[in-house]
Amino acid sequence: MMRYRKGDGERSSLFTRRTLLLGGAQAVLMSALAGRLYQLQVIETQRFSTLAEENRINLRLLPPSRGLIFDRAGQPLAVNRNNFRAMATSDRGRGAELLVERLDQIFGLGEAEKSRLVRELRRSRNAQPVVVRENLGWEEVARLEFNAPDLPGVFIDLGQTRDYPEGELMSHIVGYTGRVADEDLAGRDDPVLQLAIMRFGKKGVERSLEDGLRGRAGAVQVEVNAVGRVVRELDRTEGQPGSNALLTIDLDLQRFVAERMKDHQSGSVVVLDVITGDVLAMVSTPGFDPNTFARGITQSEWRDLLDSPERPLHNKSIAGVYPPGSTYKMVTALAALESRAIDPWTRLPCNGFLELGNIKFHCWLKGGHGSTNVVEAIAHSCDCFFYEAARKAGVDRIADMANRLGFGRQSELGLPGESTGIQPSRAWKQEKVGKPWQHGDTFNLGIGQGYMTATPLQLAIMTARLANGGYEVQPNLLLASATPREELAPPKPRDKPTAPSLRLNPQHLALIREGMVQVVAAGTANHLRVDAKGKPIEPAFRFAGKTGTAQVKRITERERDMGITQAQLPWHLRHHALFVCFGPNDNPRYACAVIVEHGMAGGATAGPIGRDVLLETMKRDPSRRTDRFRKMASR
């Protein structure tokens, strides 16, 4: 028989209390767990169901089809073509490095591309796919599909890429597209621009019309698995394609101009309709192939373009600045006439040079032209006449007239990168050079030299405003724009300017135009009275013009005495050759400006190009060519 001891009772009581405490704690914990389960499964069931559904279902934006670009007759300049591309997704960048290494084994990405992919996979939100490589060939597609089990989140997508059928011919006008950069997002809140596959206009019309060409994004709802791979598509809303653009360019004329310029290293030609301002042709040589940017330009290709001394990426028509030389003499003459510094019958002497202090300002004709009036001075390009006319008119009146004719400011063309050139004045020199204006500066300005620079487009605008009777016509590149669902009507011919008048004296304008007529009839470009085949130009196609030769470097007295010719100088030190013209004489409709860099002589080099281009333009008469027009709705 066991004996009861007092210590056993105490131990039993202690055990009982501990048991109750542990049981109570377990009960509390179980109650809390049950409460939490009730909260999650009953009270917040809708919230967590939505979160789970969001993890399973992704809403992805669909880039819209980019609008197409055509010439004035409906010929394609920028279109879209199918593009197989490799895409990749990653769950907040997890395993991005390993995935990129595997892709490198297939494509040979290179360090720069590998870094880009890792960075974009880490930044990707909502499992949005990033572009691995575009424009895949069948062999690359097959290789990727074969390795698909080892590449979670990688898939092949069929998209669109830009294609430029005319390549280099239209490169400076149409431009190209590229990846969206941070600076492209400034002022734009379109979420589609955040997509890795999106392309943005970088140059030319692609940039200036970007917002219209881009269109509106669509959306697709997809079900994804744990690694972000699409299981199935649940819903799709197609986006709205971008607007198509019909340009004023006549593609056939553009081809003719480019062919005419092919023998010259660098230069530009601009052709304008003097009534509407339509840019019918704009060629800058050399150009570049925009398709290299569409498919993805390599570092070596990019470096070659940047290092080329001929600057193929530079649109010389709007961004190239040159001394206008003698093509500026019409500005000086008109300023002197309008200010009554000279009269239509004023005659000024020329004995081959004009002295200012101990400096001689030479005329291009040794021995001089004798006494000339304004028409004769334009026809024979007498420098001394315009030195004196500039002195009489003064720099302020010349600068004012130049501004009215389009110099010293951007036009309303709208292409990015357009230069204002330099229209010097007293205030400009004091601000930029820190010195007061001198009489010698006025002499130089009077013949388009010194500080004065202009673009080929500005020279074409000046010529158009002189030809159309003094109306402030602005250059225009866009003939029409509409979405593919809308219909474009062919443009109606216009025979009278609708731009504001510059309020110039019609008699003075008539004198300027007559001087330009005489340039071709009996002056510095009288060899242009016949066409390229030596046949006299028909009366209906006769035209007026003005030659110009702009100095790149100052000719010293020693060089004059030695008789050093331009052909003896290095190419980059030779004079620029210029020519401006309009036609027909009796009813001007078209204006043309030509600059051949380092072409030595305007009449000999630029003149024949201007003649041939203007004759071709008048014979084609693009302002009335609507027979080949195609409606954009059919595209």
C-alpha positions in Angstrom: 0.0 0.0 0.0 1.4 3.3 -1.2 1.8 6.1 1.3 0.5 9.5 0.3 3.1 12.2 0.6 2.5 15.9 0.8 5.0 16.7 -2.0 3.1 14.6 -4.5 0.0 16.8 -4.1 1.9 20.0 -4.7 3.4 18.6 -7.9 0.0 17.4 -9.1 -1.5 20.8 -8.5 1.4 22.5 -10.4 1.0 20.2 -13.3 -2.8 20.9 -13.4 -2.2 24.6 -13.5 0.3 24.3 -16.3 -2.0 22.1 -18.2 -4.8 24.6 -17.9 -2.5 27.5 -18.9 -1.2 25.6 -22.0 -4.7 24.6 -22.9 -5.9 28.1 -22.6 -3.1 29.5 -24.7 -3.8 26.8 -27.4 -7.5 27.8 -27.3 -6.6 31.4 -27.8 -4.3 30.6 -30.6 -6.9 28.4 -32.2 -9.5 31.0 -31.8 -7.2 33.6 -33.4 -6.4 31.3 -36.3 -10.0 30.5 -36.8 -10.9 34.2 -36.7 -8.1 34.9 -39.2 -9.3 32.1 -41.5 -12.9 33.4 -41.2 -11.6 36.9 -42.1 -9.7 35.7 -45.1 -12.2 33.2 -46.4 -15.4 34.9 -45.7 -15.0 38.6 -44.9 -12.2 39.4 -47.4 -12.9 36.6 -49.9 -13.7 39.0 -52.7 -10.5 41.0 -52.2 -8.2 38.0 -52.3 -10.1 36.5 -55.2 -9.5 39.6 -57.2 -5.7 39.6 -56.3 -5.5 36.0 -57.3 -7.3 36.7 -60.5 -4.8 39.6 -61.2 -1.9 37.2 -60.8 -3.5 34.8 -63.2 -4.7 37.3 -65.7 -2.7 40.1 -67.3 -3.9 43.1 -69.2 -1.4 44.1 -71.9 -1.4 47.0 -74.2 -1.3 46.4 -78.0 0.7 48.9 -80.1 -1.4 50.4 -82.8 -0.5 50.0 -86.5 1.5 53.1 -87.5 0.0 55.3 -90.1 1.4 55.1 -93.7 3.1 57.9 -95.6 2.6 58.6 -99.3 3.7 61.1 -102.0 1.2 63.4 -103.6 0.1 60.7 -106.1 -0.3 58.0 -103.5 3.0 56.2 -104.0 4.2 54.6 -100.7 7.1 56.3 -98.8 6.7 54.6 -95.4 4.8 51.3 -94.9 4.6 48.5 -92.3 5.8 44.9 -92.8 5.5 41.8 -90.7 8.3 41.2 -88.2 9.0 38.1 -86.2 10.6 39.0 -83.0 11.7 37.2 -79.8 10.1 38.4 -76.6 10.8 37.6 -73.0 9.0 38.1 -69.7 10.4 37.7 -66.1 8.7 37.8 -62.7 10.1 41.1 -61.5 13.4 40.2 -63.0 13.9 37.0 -61.1 16.3 34.8 -63.0 16.9 37.5 -65.5 20.6 37.0 -65.7 20.3 33.2 -66.2 17.6 33.7 -68.9 19.7 36.3 -70.7 22.8 34.0 -70.7 20.7 31.2 -72.3 19.5 33.7 -74.9 23.0 34.8 -75.6 23.9 31.2 -76.4 21.3 31.2 -79.1 21.6 34.7 -80.6 25.1 35.8 -79.6 23.7 39.0 -78.1 26.9 40.8 -77.0 27.6 42.6 -73.8 25.6 45.7 -74.6 22.5 43.8 -75.5 22.8 41.5 -72.5 23.0 44.5 -70.2 20.0 46.1 -71.9 17.9 43.0 -71.6 18.7 42.4 -67.9 17.8 46.1 -67.2 14.5 46.0 -69.0 13.5 42.6 -67.6 14.0 44.0 -64.1 12.1 47.2 -64.9 9.2 45.3 -66.6 5.9 45.8 -64.8 3.0 43.4 -64.8 5.1 40.8 -66.8 5.1 43.1 -69.8 7.3 41.4 -72.4 10.6 43.0 -73.6 12.1 42.7 -77.0 15.1 40.3 -77.3 15.7 40.5 -81.0 13.6 41.7 -84.0 13.5 40.7 -87.7 14.1 37.0 -87.0 14.9 34.7 -89.9 13.4 31.2 -90.2 16.6 29.6 -88.9 16.5 31.8 -85.7 12.8 31.1 -85.2 13.4 27.3 -85.4 16.4 27.5 -83.1 14.3 29.4 -80.5 11.4 27.0 -80.7 13.7 24.0 -80.3 15.1 25.5 -77.1 11.7 26.7 -75.8 11.6 24.2 -72.8 14.8 25.8 -71.4 13.6 29.4 -71.9 10.6 30.1 -69.6 8.9 33.3 -70.4 10.4 33.5 -73.9 8.1 33.5 -77.0 7.9 34.6 -80.6 5.6 37.4 -81.5 4.4 38.6 -84.9 4.5 42.4 -85.0 5.2 45.2 -87.5 8.3 47.1 -88.4 8.7 50.2 -90.5 9.8 49.8 -94.1 11.0 52.6 -96.4 10.6 51.5 -100.1 12.6 54.5 -101.4 15.5 54.1 -99.0 18.0 56.9 -99.3 16.0 58.9 -101.8 13.4 60.1 -99.2 15.6 59.6 -96.0 15.8 63.3 -95.0 12.1 64.0 -95.6 10.5 60.9 -94.2 13.1 60.3 -91.5 13.0 57.1 -89.5 11.7 55.6 -86.2 13.6 54.2 -83.2 13.2 53.1 -79.6 11.4 55.5 -77.3 13.9 57.5 -75.4 13.3 59.4 -72.1 13.3 62.8 -73.9 10.6 61.5 -76.3 8.2 61.1 -73.3 8.4 64.8 -72.3 4.9 66.2 -72.4 3.3 62.9 -73.5 1.4 60.6 -71.2 0.4 58.0 -73.7 1.0 54.6 -71.8 1.7 52.8 -75.1 5.0 54.6 -75.3 6.2 52.6 -72.3 6.0 49.4 -74.3 9.4 47.9 -75.3 8.2 47.2 -78.8 7.0 50.7 -79.4 8.8 52.9 -82.0 8.9 56.7 -82.0 9.6 59.1 -84.9 13.2 60.4 -84.7 13.7 62.4 -87.8 11.7 64.0 -90.6 8.0 63.6 -91.1 8.1 60.5 -88.8 8.9 62.9 -86.0 6.9 66.0 -87.0 3.7 63.9 -87.4 4.4 61.4 -84.6 1.3 62.0 -82.6 -1.0 61.5 -85.6 1.0 58.6 -87.1 1.1 56.7 -83.8 -2.6 55.9 -83.4 -4.3 54.7 -80.2 -3.4 51.5 -78.3 -5.5 48.4 -78.1 -5.5 45.9 -75.2 -5.4 42.1 -74.8 -6.4 40.1 -71.7 -4.3 36.9 -71.3 -4.1 34.1 -68.8 -0.5 33.4 -67.6 1.1 30.6 -65.7 3.5 30.9 -62.7 6.5 31.8 -64.9 4.6 34.5 -66.9 4.1 32.4 -70.1 0.8 33.1 -71.8 -1.6 30.1 -71.5 -4.5 31.5 -73.5 -6.0 34.8 -74.7 -9.2 35.8 -73.0 -10.2 39.0 -74.7 -8.9 41.5 -77.2 -9.7 45.1 -78.1 -8.0 46.3 -81.3 -6.4 49.7 -81.3 -7.0 52.6 -83.7 -4.4 52.7 -86.5 -2.5 56.0 -86.9 -3.5 58.5 -89.5 -2.1 58.1 -93.0 -0.2 61.2 -94.4 -0.2 62.4 -98.0 2.9 64.6 -98.6 3.3 67.3 -101.2 6.4 65.6 -102.6 6.2 64.4 -106.2 8.2 61.1 -106.0 9.0 61.0 -109.7 10.3 64.5 -109.6 12.3 63.7 -106.5 13.9 60.8 -108.4 14.8 63.1 -111.3 16.4 65.6 -108.9 18.4 62.9 -107.1 19.7 61.5 -110.4 20.7 65.0 -111.5 22.7 65.5 -108.3 24.4 62.1 -108.2 27.7 63.4 -109.7 28.2 65.9 -106.9 29.6 64.9 -103.5 27.3 67.1 -101.4 24.5 69.6 -102.0 20.8 70.3 -101.9 17.9 71.1 -104.3 14.5 72.5 -103.2 11.5 72.9 -105.5 8.5 74.9 -104.3 5.1 75.8 -105.8 5.1 79.6 -105.5 1.3 79.7 -105.1 0.6 77.0 -102.5 4.0 76.6 -101.0 3.9 72.9 -101.6 7.4 71.3 -101.4 7.5 69.3 -104.6 11.1 68.0 -104.2 13.7 68.3 -101.5 16.9 66.5 -102.0 19.9 66.5 -99.7 23.0 64.6 -100.8 24.4 62.3 -99.7 21.5 60.6 -97.8 21.3 57.4 -95.7 19.2 54.3 -95.7 16.5 54.6 -93.0 15.9 50.9 -93.2 19.1 50.3 -91.2 17.5 52.1 -88.3 14.2 50.1 -88.7 16.0 46.8 -88.5 18.4 48.0 -85.8 21.6 49.9 -86.7 24.9 48.5 -85.6 27.6 50.5 -83.8 29.9 50.4 -86.8 27.2 51.6 -89.2 26.3 54.4 -86.8 30.0 55.4 -86.4 30.4 55.5 -90.2 27.5 57.9 -90.6 28.7 60.2 -87.9 32.3 60.3 -89.1 31.6 60.9 -92.8 32.8 64.4 -93.8 29.8 64.7 -96.2 27.4 64.5 -93.2 24.8 62.1 -94.6 22.5 62.4 -91.6 22.4 66.2 -92.0 19.4 67.5 -94.0 21.2 70.2 -95.9 18.0 71.6 -97.4 16.8 72.9 -94.0 19.8 72.7 -91.7 22.7 73.4 -94.0 23.8 77.1 -93.8 25.8 78.8 -96.5 26.7 82.3 -97.6 24.0 83.0 -100.2 26.5 85.0 -102.3 25.0 86.8 -105.4 21.6 85.1 -105.0 21.1 87.6 -102.1 21.5 90.6 -104.4 17.8 90.8 -105.1 17.3 91.5 -101.4 19.8 94.3 -101.5 18.2 95.8 -104.7 14.7 95.5 -103.3 15.7 97.1 -100.0 17.3 100.0 -101.9 14.3 100.5 -104.2 11.7 100.3 -101.5 13.6 102.7 -99.3 14.1 105.1 -102.3 17.9 104.9 -101.7 18.0 104.3 -105.5 15.4 104.7 -108.2 14.6 102.4 -111.1 16.7 104.6 -113.4 19.6 105.1 -111.0 23.0 104.1 -112.5 26.0 103.4 -110.4 29.7 103.1 -111.6 31.9 100.0 -111.5 35.6 100.1 -112.4 36.4 96.7 -111.0 36.7 97.6 -107.3 35.5 100.0 -104.6 37.9 101.3 -101.9 37.0 101.7 -98.3 40.0 103.2 -96.4 42.9 101.0 -97.4 40.8 98.0 -98.2 39.7 97.1 -101.8 36.3 95.5 -102.4 36.6 93.8 -105.8 34.0 93.1 -108.4 34.1 89.6 -109.8 34.8 91.0 -113.3 38.3 92.4 -113.5 38.1 95.9 -115.1 34.5 96.3 -114.0 31.0 96.6 -115.7 31.0 100.4 -116.2 27.8 102.2 -115.4 24.8 99.9 -114.7 21.2 100.2 -113.5 19.5 97.7 -111.2 18.2 95.4 -114.0 21.7 95.3 -115.6 23.4 94.9 -112.3 21.3 91.8 -111.5 21.7 90.4 -115.0 25.5 90.7 -114.9 25.9 90.3 -111.1 27.9 93.6 -110.7 29.4 93.5 -107.2 30.3 97.2 -107.1 26.7 98.2 -107.9 25.5 96.3 -104.8 28.3 97.6 -102.6 27.0 101.1 -103.3 23.3 100.1 -103.2 23.9 98.5 -99.8 25.7 101.6 -98.5 22.8 103.8 -99.6 20.1 101.6 -98.2 21.9 100.7 -94.9 22.1 97.5 -93.0 18.8 98.0 -91.1 16.7 98.3 -94.3 18.4 95.4 -95.9 17.9 93.2 -92.7 14.2 94.2 -92.6 13.7 93.3 -96.3 15.5 90.0 -95.8 13.3 89.1 -92.9 10.2 89.8 -95.0 11.5 87.5 -97.7 12.1 84.6 -95.2 15.7 84.9 -94.0 16.9 84.8 -90.4 14.0 82.7 -89.1 12.5 79.3 -89.4 9.7 78.6 -91.8 6.4 76.9 -91.1 7.5 73.7 -92.7 7.6 71.8 -89.4 10.5 69.4 -90.0 12.7 69.1 -86.9 16.2 70.5 -87.1 15.5 73.5 -89.4 18.1 76.2 -89.0 17.3 80.0 -89.0 20.6 80.8 -90.6 22.1 84.2 -89.8 20.6 87.5 -90.9 23.1 89.9 -89.4 22.2 93.4 -88.2 23.8 96.0 -85.9 22.2 94.5 -82.8 23.1 90.9 -83.9 26.8 91.8 -84.3 27.0 93.7 -81.0 25.4 90.7 -79.2 27.3 87.9 -80.9 30.6 89.4 -81.8 30.8 92.2 -79.3 31.8 94.8 -81.9 30.0 97.6 -83.6 28.8 97.3 -87.2 31.2 98.7 -89.8 30.8 100.0 -93.4 32.7 97.0 -94.7 30.1 94.7 -93.1 27.4 96.5 -95.1 29.4 96.0 -98.3 29.8 92.3 -97.6 26.1 91.9 -96.7 25.1 93.6 -99.9 26.6 90.7 -101.9 25.5 88.0 -99.5 28.8 87.4 -97.9 30.4 88.2 -94.5 28.3 87.1 -91.5 25.2 86.3 -93.7 24.2 82.6 -94.0 21.0 80.9 -95.3 19.6 77.5 -96.0 18.5 76.2 -99.4 14.9 76.3 -98.2 15.2 80.0 -97.3 16.6 80.7 -100.8 13.7 78.9 -102.4 11.2 80.8 -100.2 12.8 84.1 -101.2 12.5 83.2 -104.9 8.9 82.1 -104.5 7.9 85.3 -102.9 9.6 87.4 -105.6 8.0 85.3 -108.3 4.4 85.2 -106.9 4.1 89.0 -106.7 5.2 89.5 -103.1 3.0 87.1 -101.1 4.2 85.6 -97.9 3.8 82.0 -99.1 5.0 79.4 -96.5 6.5 76.0 -97.5 4.2 73.0 -96.8 4.9 69.3 -96.8 1.5 67.9 -95.8 -1.1 67.7 -98.5 -3.7 65.8 -96.4 -4.0 63.5 -93.4 -6.7 61.0 -92.4 -7.3 57.7 -90.6 -7.7 54.6 -92.8 -11.5 54.8 -92.1 -11.7 58.3 -93.5 -11.6 59.3 -97.1 -9.2 61.8 -98.7 -10.4 63.9 -101.6 -7.8 64.8 -104.2 -6.4 68.4 -103.7 -8.0 71.1 -105.8 -5.7 73.1 -108.1 -5.1 76.6 -106.9 -3.9 79.5 -109.1 -3.9 82.4 -106.7 -1.9 82.9 -103.5 -3.9 82.9 -100.3 -1.0 84.1 -98.1 -0.8 87.7 -96.8 0.8 90.3 -99.0 4.3 91.7 -98.2 3.0 95.0 -99.5 5.9 95.5 -101.9 5.8 98.0 -104.8 4.7 96.0 -107.9 7.0 98.1 -110.1 10.0 97.3 -107.9 9.2 93.6 -108.0 8.8 93.7 -111.8 12.3 95.2 -112.0 13.8 92.4 -109.9 12.1 89.7 -111.9 13.2 91.4 -115.2 16.7 91.4 -113.9 16.5 87.6 -113.2 15.0 87.1 -116.7 18.0 88.9 -118.2 20.4 86.7 -116.2 19.3 83.8 -118.4 18.6 85.8 -121.5 21.8 87.7 -121.8 23.6 87.8 -118.4 25.8 85.5 -116.3 23.7 82.4 -117.1 22.9 83.0 -120.8 24.3 79.5 -121.6 21.1 78.2 -119.9 18.9 79.5 -122.7 19.3 76.1 -124.3 18.4 72.7 -122.7 20.8 69.9 -121.9 20.7 68.7 -125.5 21.5 72.2 -126.8 18.0 72.9 -128.1 16.5 76.4 -127.5 14.0 76.3 -124.6 10.4 76.6 -125.7 8.7 80.0 -125.0 6.2 78.4 -122.6 9.0 77.0 -120.4 11.4 79.9 -120.4 12.6 80.8 -116.9 14.4 83.4 -114.8 17.3 82.9 -112.4 20.2 84.2 -110.5 23.7 82.6 -110.2 25.7 82.8 -107.0 29.2 81.8 -106.0 29.9 82.0 -102.2 33.3 82.2 -100.8 34.4 79.6 -98.3 37.6 81.4 -97.6 38.7 85.0 -98.2 40.8 85.5 -101.4 43.9 87.4 -100.6 45.5 90.0 -102.8 48.5 87.7 -103.2 46.3 84.8 -104.5 44.6 87.3 -106.9 48.0 88.4 -108.3 49.2 84.8 -108.6 46.0 83.8 -110.5 45.3 80.8 -108.3 42.2 79.0 -109.6 39.5 77.3 -107.5 40.4 73.9 -109.1 43.8 74.2 -107.6 42.5 74.5 -104.0 41.5 71.5 -101.8 37.9 70.5 -102.2 36.8 71.8 -98.8 38.2 75.3 -99.6 36.5 75.8 -102.9 33.6 78.2 -103.4 30.0 76.9 -103.0 28.0 77.1 -106.3 24.4 78.4 -106.0 21.5 79.0 -108.4 17.9 80.2 -107.8 15.2 80.3 -110.5 11.5 80.5 -111.2 9.3 79.8 -114.2 7.5 80.1 -116.5 8.5 83.8 -117.0 5.0 85.0 -118.0 3.1 83.2 -115.2 5.5 82.0 -112.5 4.4 78.8 -110.8 7.5 77.0 -109.5 10.7 78.1 -107.8 13.9 76.2 -107.3 17.1 76.7 -105.3 20.3 74.7 -105.8 23.5 74.6 -103.7 26.4 72.4 -104.7 28.9 72.4 -101.9 32.4 73.5 -103.1 31.1 73.4 -106.7 33.3 76.4 -107.5 31.0 78.4 -109.9 27.2 78.9 -109.6 26.6 79.4 -113.3 28.7 76.4 -114.4 27.8 73.9 -111.7 24.5 74.7 -110.0 22.9 76.6 -113.0 22.5 73.5 -115.3 21.0 71.5 -112.4 18.5 74.3 -111.7 17.6 74.6 -115.4 17.0 70.8 -115.8 15.0 70.5 -112.6 12.8 73.5 -113.3 12.1 72.4 -116.9 11.2 68.9 -115.7 8.9 70.5 -113.0 7.1 72.7 -115.5 6.6 69.9 -118.0 5.2 67.7 -115.3 3.1 70.5 -113.7 2.7 68.6 -110.4 0.1 71.2 -109.1 -2.4 69.7 -111.5 -1.5 66.1 -111.3 -4.3 64.3 -109.6 -4.9 61.5 -112.2 -2.9 59.0 -110.2 -4.3 59.9 -106.8 -5.4 56.9 -104.7 -7.7 57.1 -101.7 -6.2 56.2 -98.4 -9.2 54.2 -97.3 -8.2 51.5 -99.7 -4.8 51.0 -98.0 
